[in-house]
Amino acid sequence: MRHLLLALCLILPLGLTSAPLAAQMVEESLPRDPGPLDFIQGDSYEQWLLQSLAGDSLVGLGPDGKVVPRLATGWKLRKDGSLLFTLRPDARFTDGTRVRAEDVAWTVRELLRQPRASATKRAILEGAEVGVERDQPWIRSRKPLGRLLMELARIPIAQSGHPDRGSGPFTFRKEPGAWVFTRRDHFLKPRIDGIRFRLLQDGAAVMTALQKGWLHIGAPATRRQAEVPPTHRLLIQPMHAQLVVWSHAGVGPLQLLERWRKDAFPLQLLGQNAHPSRGLWPETLGFEPQAMNPGTAAPKAPGSWRLHYPAGDEFTEKLLLALRERARKDGFDLQLIPLEQGLLVERLQKGEFQLACSQVVFDPHPWAVMEFLEPQGPMNFTGWRHARLAELSARIQQPGDIGWRNLHSLWAQNPAALPLLDFRSVIWVDRNLQVEPSPMGIYLHTPGAAGWRWGQ
């Protein structure tokens, strides 16, 4: 599961002046400590960010959402159903050793073997086999070829025996209070010297620094988005991103949330960042709006539910406060309980909640919603299952197949999750820094930050 921060904030580092071109380092911030860089166990959004800079997957996703070469220069489907990849001869880990087929096999096997491995990556590789043939890796899976290739972009390859060592365009080092990525010799040929992240949880401090023109990228306060300082420009990115609520208390609370989301959120609170969701699955992934159809009436007041959400996310907290007020109008009580990110993820994975809320970003293909449905799906926190799931999903081979509509209708009968808002990314970017937007944000596509450059 990935918790989306639609635009990461910045912190003013010690000694930073108003002349960013002198250092050539992009100054950024993290709202939460991501912990040590770990390509096997790391699974928070902050970890995905670090891994995208320090690691390479076999394939990447371009800004248009299509599969592009990354560690592999090519691949072919063999008669036995496996994909054989041709690795780049110039790909190197940070210790200078060549990326080998054995590193690919070790990464896949560790993700399947370790109980504490990333739930997202384990779900992608469930039932997969991996091997080496003539110094080239192969992977075999029951998943359709198109889906497997897109999902492999989520699995950066670590060096055998070193889960903290990748081959990406930036070298990582941890400094006191900072996570620093420095440009290295790499096939993506990064154009910026590097990126420095510092821990910052105070959005007001970020806003102040942005207004003074000291920071290179940042998320402005919703009410101040149009007041772009002369040092920056406004960048708006459509995203495959939603604010999602999971229910372990049955479908009843979700029926009410489906009603409340239409008018719960004041426009001045949403700004350009979001609008109420209209269906069950993201329209940006090609799904038509689908209403719930559970065959039972929604609960009547009074009622009370506990709703867990990530602590420290000021924007989400304001949204949920507005939702709570809307619920009170109908006689219902939403008890909002903030949890540190790690504790929230633990609760979700153990199913220890009535309602739980998080911001989620989806991969740019319809198979991303299968994370809600499949038994081992990283967003199936309620144990949702249906006898017809395997039958219907087996009929889906390509985006747009009619089977998607049948699967969507199946979910509508008894959904375990409901989106409240569809998000966009609204950030201010230094006018001298050229970045490439995409539906995955400015970091997670290929080439991502390696494609940024400073202007004259």
C-alpha positions as CSV (number, residue, x, y, z in Angstrom):
1,M,0.0,0.0,0.0
2,R,1.2,3.4,-0.8
3,H,0.1,6.4,1.2
4,L,0.1,9.4,-1.0
5,L,1.4,12.9,-0.1
6,L,0.3,14.7,-3.2
7,A,3.2,17.1,-3.1
8,L,6.1,16.7,-0.6
9,C,7.0,19.9,1.3
10,L,10.4,21.6,1.7
11,I,12.4,22.7,4.7
12,L,14.8,25.6,4.8
13,P,18.2,24.0,5.6
14,L,20.8,25.7,7.7
15,G,22.8,28.1,5.6
16,L,20.5,28.0,2.6
17,T,20.5,31.3,0.8
18,S,18.2,32.8,-1.9
19,A,20.6,31.7,-4.6
20,P,19.8,28.1,-5.3
21,L,21.9,27.8,-8.4
22,A,25.1,28.1,-6.5
23,A,24.7,24.7,-4.8
24,Q,22.7,23.0,-7.5
25,M,21.1,20.7,-4.9
26,V,17.3,20.5,-4.8
27,E,16.1,21.1,-1.2
28,E,13.1,19.0,-0.3
29,S,11.5,17.6,2.9
30,L,9.8,14.5,4.2
31,P,6.7,14.8,6.5
32,R,7.7,11.5,8.2
33,D,10.9,9.6,8.9
34,P,11.1,6.8,6.3
35,G,13.5,4.7,8.3
36,P,16.6,3.1,6.7
37,L,16.6,2.6,3.0
38,D,15.4,-1.0,2.4
39,F,14.4,-2.4,-1.0
40,I,13.0,-5.6,0.6
41,Q,11.0,-4.4,3.7
42,G,10.4,-0.7,2.9
43,D,6.8,0.0,2.0
44,S,5.7,3.5,3.0
45,Y,5.3,6.3,0.4
46,E,8.4,7.9,1.8
47,Q,10.3,4.6,1.3
48,W,9.0,4.4,-2.3
49,L,10.4,7.9,-2.9
50,L,13.8,7.0,-1.6
51,Q,13.9,3.8,-3.6
52,S,12.9,5.6,-6.8
53,L,16.0,7.7,-6.5
54,A,18.5,5.1,-5.3
55,G,17.3,2.1,-7.2
56,D,16.3,0.7,-10.6
57,S,13.5,-1.7,-11.6
58,L,13.7,-4.0,-14.6
59,V,11.3,-1.7,-16.4
60,G,10.0,1.8,-15.7
61,L,6.8,3.7,-16.4
62,G,7.1,6.8,-18.5
63,P,5.2,10.1,-17.9
64,D,2.5,8.7,-20.2
65,G,2.1,5.6,-18.0
66,K,3.6,3.2,-20.6
67,V,6.3,0.6,-19.9
68,V,9.8,1.8,-20.8
69,P,13.2,0.0,-20.5
70,R,15.1,0.6,-17.2
71,L,17.6,-2.1,-16.0
72,A,16.4,-4.3,-18.8
73,T,17.0,-3.1,-22.4
74,G,14.5,-5.6,-23.7
75,W,12.4,-8.6,-22.9
76,K,10.6,-11.4,-24.7
77,L,7.8,-13.9,-23.9
78,R,9.0,-17.5,-24.2
79,K,7.0,-20.6,-25.0
80,D,6.8,-21.7,-21.3
81,G,5.1,-18.4,-20.4
82,S,8.2,-16.8,-18.8
83,L,9.6,-13.3,-19.5
84,L,13.3,-13.3,-20.3
85,F,15.0,-10.0,-19.8
86,T,18.2,-8.6,-21.3
87,L,20.1,-6.6,-18.7
88,R,22.1,-3.4,-19.4
89,P,25.8,-4.1,-19.4
90,D,26.5,-0.6,-18.0
91,A,24.2,-0.9,-14.9
92,R,26.3,-0.7,-11.7
93,F,25.5,-0.8,-8.0
94,T,27.0,1.9,-5.8
95,D,30.0,-0.2,-5.0
96,G,30.9,-0.4,-8.7
97,T,29.8,-4.1,-9.3
98,R,27.7,-4.9,-12.3
99,V,24.0,-5.6,-11.9
100,R,23.7,-9.4,-12.6
101,A,20.8,-11.7,-13.2
102,E,21.6,-13.3,-9.8
103,D,20.7,-9.9,-8.2
104,V,17.3,-10.0,-9.8
105,A,16.7,-13.5,-8.7
106,W,17.8,-12.8,-5.1
107,T,15.5,-9.7,-4.8
108,V,12.5,-11.6,-6.0
109,R,13.2,-14.6,-3.8
110,E,13.8,-12.4,-0.7
111,L,10.5,-10.6,-1.3
112,L,8.7,-13.9,-1.5
113,R,10.6,-15.5,1.5
114,Q,10.7,-12.8,4.1
115,P,7.6,-12.4,6.3
116,R,8.3,-8.7,6.8
117,A,8.9,-8.0,3.1
118,S,6.9,-5.2,1.5
119,A,3.2,-6.3,1.3
120,T,2.9,-4.4,-2.0
121,K,5.8,-6.2,-3.7
122,R,4.8,-9.6,-2.2
123,A,1.4,-9.2,-3.8
124,I,2.8,-8.4,-7.2
125,L,5.0,-11.5,-7.1
126,E,2.6,-13.9,-5.5
127,G,2.9,-17.3,-7.2
128,A,5.8,-16.1,-9.4
129,E,8.9,-18.0,-10.2
130,V,12.3,-16.6,-11.0
131,G,15.5,-18.0,-12.5
132,V,18.7,-17.3,-14.4
133,E,19.5,-18.6,-17.9
134,R,22.8,-17.6,-19.7
135,D,23.3,-14.7,-17.4
136,Q,19.8,-13.3,-18.0
137,P,16.9,-13.3,-15.5
138,W,13.5,-14.8,-16.3
139,I,10.2,-14.4,-14.4
140,R,7.1,-16.5,-14.8
141,S,3.7,-15.5,-13.4
142,R,0.0,-16.3,-13.8
143,K,-0.7,-12.7,-14.4
144,P,-1.4,-11.3,-17.8
145,L,1.7,-10.1,-19.5
146,G,0.6,-6.4,-19.7
147,R,-0.2,-6.4,-16.0
148,L,3.0,-8.1,-14.9
149,L,5.2,-5.7,-16.9
150,M,3.6,-2.6,-15.4
151,E,3.8,-4.0,-11.9
152,L,7.4,-5.0,-12.2
153,A,8.1,-1.2,-12.4
154,R,7.3,-1.3,-8.6
155,I,10.1,-3.6,-7.8
156,P,13.6,-2.0,-7.7
157,I,16.4,-4.5,-7.7
158,A,18.8,-4.7,-4.7
159,Q,22.3,-6.2,-4.7
160,S,22.4,-9.8,-3.6
161,G,22.9,-9.8,0.2
162,H,22.5,-6.0,0.5
163,P,18.9,-4.9,0.8
164,D,20.0,-1.3,1.2
165,R,22.0,-1.1,-2.0
166,G,20.6,-0.1,-5.3
167,S,21.8,0.9,-8.8
168,G,19.8,4.1,-9.2
169,P,20.7,7.5,-10.6
170,F,21.6,8.8,-7.2
171,T,23.8,7.6,-4.4
172,F,22.2,7.7,-0.9
173,R,23.7,8.7,2.4
174,K,22.1,9.5,5.7
175,E,23.3,12.6,7.5
176,P,22.1,13.9,10.9
177,G,18.6,15.1,10.2
178,A,18.8,14.7,6.4
179,W,18.5,12.2,3.6
180,V,20.9,13.1,0.9
181,F,21.0,11.8,-2.7
182,T,24.0,12.7,-4.9
183,R,24.2,12.3,-8.7
184,R,26.2,9.3,-9.9
185,D,27.4,7.9,-13.3
186,H,24.2,6.2,-14.5
187,F,22.5,5.3,-17.8
188,L,19.7,7.9,-17.1
189,K,22.4,10.6,-17.0
190,P,20.9,12.7,-14.1
191,R,21.2,16.5,-14.8
192,I,21.0,17.8,-11.2
193,D,23.7,17.4,-8.6
194,G,21.3,15.9,-6.1
195,I,18.4,16.2,-3.7
196,R,18.5,16.8,0.1
197,F,15.5,15.9,2.2
198,R,15.0,17.1,5.8
199,L,12.2,16.1,8.2
200,L,9.5,18.7,8.3
201,Q,5.9,18.2,9.6
202,D,4.9,21.9,9.9
203,G,3.1,23.0,6.8
204,A,3.0,26.6,8.0
205,A,6.9,26.7,8.1
206,V,7.0,25.4,4.5
207,M,4.5,28.0,3.4
208,T,6.6,30.8,4.9
209,A,9.8,29.6,3.3
210,L,8.1,29.2,-0.1
211,Q,6.8,32.8,0.1
212,K,10.2,34.1,0.8
213,G,11.6,32.3,-2.3
214,W,14.1,30.2,-0.4
215,L,12.8,26.7,-1.4
216,H,12.8,24.9,-4.7
217,I,9.6,22.9,-4.6
218,G,6.7,22.9,-2.1
219,A,3.0,22.4,-1.5
220,P,1.3,25.8,-0.8
221,A,-1.6,26.1,1.6
222,T,-4.9,25.5,-0.2
223,R,-6.2,29.0,0.5
224,R,-3.0,30.6,-0.8
225,Q,-2.3,28.5,-4.0
226,A,-2.9,31.4,-6.4
227,E,-0.4,33.6,-4.6
228,V,2.7,32.2,-6.4
229,P,5.8,34.1,-5.4
230,P,7.9,35.6,-8.3
231,T,10.6,32.9,-7.6
232,H,8.2,30.0,-8.4
233,R,5.6,28.8,-10.8
234,L,2.4,26.8,-10.2
235,L,2.4,23.2,-11.3
236,I,-0.9,21.2,-11.3
237,Q,-0.7,17.4,-12.1
238,P,-3.7,15.2,-12.5
239,M,-3.2,12.1,-10.3
240,H,-4.5,8.6,-10.0
241,A,-5.0,9.4,-6.3
242,Q,-7.9,9.3,-3.9
243,L,-8.8,9.6,-0.2
244,V,-10.0,6.1,0.7
245,V,-12.0,4.8,3.6
246,W,-11.9,1.0,4.4
247,S,-14.8,-0.5,6.5
248,H,-14.4,-3.5,8.8
249,A,-17.9,-2.6,10.2
250,G,-19.7,-3.8,7.1
251,V,-21.1,-2.0,4.2
252,G,-23.5,0.2,6.2
253,P,-21.0,3.0,7.1
254,L,-19.8,3.1,3.4
255,Q,-23.4,3.7,2.2
256,L,-23.6,6.8,4.4
257,L,-20.1,8.0,3.4
258,E,-21.2,7.6,-0.3
259,R,-24.1,10.1,0.5
260,W,-22.0,12.5,2.7
261,R,-19.1,12.8,0.3
262,K,-21.3,14.8,-2.1
263,D,-21.5,17.8,0.1
264,A,-19.2,17.3,3.1
265,F,-16.2,19.3,2.0
266,P,-16.3,23.1,1.6
267,L,-14.9,24.3,-1.7
268,Q,-12.5,26.7,0.1
269,L,-11.1,23.6,1.8
270,L,-10.5,21.6,-1.3
271,G,-9.1,24.4,-3.5
272,Q,-7.5,23.0,-6.7
273,N,-6.4,19.9,-4.9
274,A,-9.5,17.7,-4.9
275,H,-13.1,17.1,-5.8
276,P,-15.6,14.6,-4.4
277,S,-15.4,11.1,-5.9
278,R,-18.3,9.9,-7.9
279,G,-17.9,6.2,-8.0
280,L,-16.1,3.3,-6.4
281,W,-12.9,3.1,-8.6
282,P,-10.8,5.9,-10.1
283,E,-12.3,7.4,-13.2
284,T,-8.7,8.4,-14.2
285,L,-8.1,4.7,-14.7
286,G,-10.9,4.4,-17.2
287,F,-13.8,3.3,-14.9
288,E,-17.2,4.7,-15.3
289,P,-18.8,6.0,-12.0
290,Q,-20.4,3.1,-10.3
291,A,-22.7,3.5,-7.3
292,M,-22.9,1.0,-4.5
293,N,-25.6,-1.7,-4.9
294,P,-25.5,-3.8,-1.7
295,G,-29.2,-4.8,-1.6
296,T,-29.6,-3.5,2.0
297,A,-30.7,-0.1,3.3
298,A,-28.2,2.3,4.9
299,P,-28.3,2.5,8.7
300,K,-30.5,5.0,10.4
301,A,-29.4,7.3,13.2
302,P,-28.1,7.2,15.9
303,G,-24.7,5.4,15.2
304,S,-21.1,5.8,16.1
305,W,-17.9,4.6,14.4
306,R,-14.2,5.0,15.2
307,L,-12.2,6.2,12.2
308,H,-8.4,5.9,12.2
309,Y,-6.2,8.1,10.0
310,P,-2.5,9.1,9.7
311,A,-1.4,11.6,12.3
312,G,0.5,14.7,11.2
313,D,-1.3,15.0,7.9
314,E,-2.9,18.4,8.4
315,F,-4.8,18.4,5.1
316,T,-6.4,15.0,5.7
317,E,-7.3,16.0,9.3
318,K,-9.2,19.1,8.1
319,L,-11.0,17.0,5.5
320,L,-12.1,14.4,8.1
321,L,-13.2,17.2,10.5
322,A,-15.5,18.4,7.8
323,L,-16.8,14.9,7.2
324,R,-17.5,14.5,10.9
325,E,-19.6,17.6,10.9
326,R,-21.6,16.3,7.9
327,A,-22.2,13.0,9.7
328,R,-23.5,14.9,12.8
329,K,-26.2,16.5,10.7
330,D,-27.7,13.0,10.1
331,G,-27.2,12.0,13.8
332,F,-24.1,10.0,13.4
333,D,-20.8,10.3,15.3
334,L,-17.5,9.7,13.7
335,Q,-14.8,9.4,16.3
336,L,-11.5,10.5,14.6
337,I,-8.4,8.7,16.0
338,P,-5.0,9.8,14.6
339,L,-2.3,7.2,14.5
340,E,1.4,7.4,13.7
341,Q,1.9,6.0,10.1
342,G,3.6,2.8,11.2
343,L,0.9,2.0,13.7
344,L,-1.9,2.8,11.2
345,V,-0.3,0.4,8.7
346,E,-0.1,-2.3,11.4
347,R,-3.7,-1.8,12.3
348,L,-4.8,-2.1,8.7
349,Q,-2.7,-5.2,8.0
350,K,-4.1,-6.9,11.2
351,G,-7.7,-5.8,10.4
352,E,-7.9,-4.1,13.8
353,F,-10.2,-1.2,12.9
354,Q,-13.8,-0.2,12.3
355,L,-13.1,2.5,9.7
356,A,-9.7,3.6,8.5
357,C,-8.7,6.3,6.1
358,S,-5.6,7.1,4.0
359,Q,-4.6,8.9,0.8
360,V,-3.7,6.4,-1.9
361,V,-2.0,6.7,-5.3
362,F,-2.7,4.0,-7.9
363,D,-0.4,2.8,-10.7
364,P,-1.6,4.1,-14.1
365,H,-3.4,1.0,-15.2
366,P,-6.8,-0.6,-14.2
367,W,-5.1,-3.7,-12.6
368,A,-4.2,-1.3,-9.7
369,V,-7.7,-1.8,-8.3
370,M,-7.1,-5.5,-7.9
371,E,-5.1,-4.6,-4.8
372,F,-8.6,-4.1,-3.1
373,L,-9.9,-7.5,-4.2
374,E,-7.3,-10.2,-4.4
375,P,-6.8,-12.3,-1.2
376,Q,-3.2,-11.2,-0.8
377,G,-3.8,-7.7,-2.2
378,P,-1.9,-5.0,-0.3
379,M,-5.1,-2.9,0.1
380,N,-7.4,-5.8,1.0
381,F,-7.4,-5.0,4.7
382,T,-10.8,-6.6,5.5
383,G,-10.3,-10.0,4.0
384,W,-12.7,-9.3,1.2
385,R,-13.3,-12.3,-1.1
386,H,-15.9,-13.6,-3.5
387,A,-16.5,-17.0,-5.1
388,R,-16.6,-15.4,-8.6
389,L,-13.5,-13.3,-8.3
390,A,-11.1,-15.8,-9.9
391,E,-13.5,-16.6,-12.7
392,L,-14.1,-12.9,-13.6
393,S,-10.5,-11.8,-13.2
394,A,-9.3,-14.6,-15.5
395,R,-11.3,-13.1,-18.4
396,I,-9.4,-9.8,-18.2
397,Q,-6.3,-9.6,-20.3
398,Q,-6.3,-5.9,-21.5
399,P,-7.5,-2.5,-20.3
400,G,-11.0,-2.0,-21.7
401,D,-12.0,-5.7,-21.6
402,I,-15.8,-6.1,-20.8
403,G,-14.8,-8.2,-17.9
404,W,-13.8,-5.0,-16.0
405,R,-17.4,-4.0,-16.0
406,N,-18.5,-7.3,-14.5
407,L,-15.8,-7.1,-11.8
408,H,-16.8,-3.6,-11.0
409,S,-20.4,-4.6,-10.5
410,L,-19.3,-7.5,-8.3
411,W,-17.4,-5.1,-6.0
412,A,-20.4,-2.7,-5.9
413,Q,-22.5,-5.4,-4.3
414,N,-20.4,-5.5,-1.1
415,P,-17.4,-3.1,-1.3
416,A,-14.9,-2.9,1.5
417,A,-13.6,0.5,0.6
418,L,-14.9,3.8,-0.7
419,P,-13.1,6.8,-2.1
420,L,-14.2,10.2,-0.8
421,L,-12.1,12.5,-2.9
422,D,-10.1,12.5,-6.1
423,F,-6.9,14.4,-5.9
424,R,-4.6,16.5,-8.0
425,S,-1.1,17.6,-7.1
426,V,-0.7,21.3,-6.7
427,I,2.9,22.5,-6.1
428,W,5.1,25.5,-6.5
429,V,8.3,24.9,-8.4
430,D,11.4,27.1,-8.6
431,R,11.3,28.9,-11.9
432,N,14.9,27.8,-12.6
433,L,14.1,24.1,-12.0
434,Q,12.7,22.2,-14.9
435,V,10.7,19.1,-13.9
436,E,8.5,16.8,-15.9
437,P,5.0,16.2,-14.5
438,S,3.1,12.9,-14.8
439,P,0.0,11.2,-13.3
440,M,2.5,9.5,-10.8
441,G,3.9,12.8,-9.7
442,I,7.4,14.3,-10.4
443,Y,9.4,11.5,-8.7
444,L,7.9,8.0,-9.5
445,H,8.0,7.9,-13.3
446,T,11.1,7.2,-15.4
447,P,13.3,9.2,-15.6
448,G,11.8,11.0,-12.6
449,A,14.2,13.3,-10.8
450,A,17.0,12.1,-13.1
451,G,15.4,14.1,-15.8
452,W,15.2,17.4,-13.9
453,R,17.6,20.2,-14.9
454,W,18.4,23.7,-13.8
455,G,17.7,26.5,-16.3
456,Q,20.1,29.4,-17.0
